[in-house]
Amino acid sequence: MTNVFVPKNGAVVDIIGLEAVADTSNRLLNAYLQTKWPNARSLVLSGLEPDGKRPKKNGPPGVMQFSLSRFSISAGVAILATEEGKLCVVQFNEPEVVALEEPDKGNQLRTIVLLLMSKGGTGDNLDRLAYDRVFPIIKIVIKEEVDFAKMVPLANELAPKIWSTDVRRVFPPEHVVIRSICEHFDDLEEIIWTSDRHGRPWKNQQMGREWKTYQTKASVAVTAARIAISGRPSTTADRSRCLTNLHWQLQRSVEEAAKGLEKWMGVAEAADAYSSVFSAFPADWDEL
């Protein structure tokens, strides 16, 4: 059962009614998160990206190079929960300079996280107020110790000064990461239409003896992935799932293009949220 605040003239405002008001934003934000990222309690909606150097070609989407000693986080918006579990929208209107007293090389892989600290509200007479003051902080934690219920990861460490920033984010179609993915789709198209007749699908004659059939199937898969990623804002999970399915499709048609996708991503150990892209297609996967 859910209590909904319904103001009426002369009605008694009790603690249950006030709690219904207080929980309104929590219900709305939770419903939004479930449509974007089921079972998640945190998500970067825009910005909050470190100012780092991006690789020119290879590497998983969102990889950056920067030092922990001093970097800045761009302005942006995120949804995350307070210590009490209430969802809030956190907004940085200006870039935030971050200086962490952490070495650039640690004994364990680390994560830069954003979390909320709450401070009980008191009035001028030290009366307890009906709200808590909440303020965001950025800190470093060991990657395995990230509490996704109360923290949103901004970047995962891959190697000294190398970070994966596309961990739990929404990117609009015009974002530089989306553009880099679509540029690689152009490279895949080139591989598809210039590759020779070889690979397991061709060897097994899965689609007959016309090589253009295999090329067309692979090209259509790339086009579908391009539309899915560039047609609307997407979460990290959306992009990872899309590229994984593209890899499966290419394995079933032009294997050289599948290997090209793997080469662009680098190695599975450093792919972070995109590690599933390196998987083989399921044995019972229904080919389209």
ABEGO torsion letter per residue (X at the ends): XBBBBBBBBGBBBBAAAAAAAAAAAAAAAAAAAAAABBGBABBBABEGBBBBBBBABBEBBGBBBBBAABBBBBBEBBBBBBAAGBBBBBBBABBBBBBBBBBABBABBBBBBBBBBBBBBBBAAGBBBABBBBBBBBBBBBAAABBAAABBBABBBABBGBBBABABBBBBAABAAAAAAAAAAAAAAAAAAABBBBEAAAAAGAAEABAAAAAAAAAAAAAAAAAAAAABBBBAAAAAAAAAAAAAAAAAABAAAAAAAAAAAEBAAAAEAAAAAABBBBAABBBX
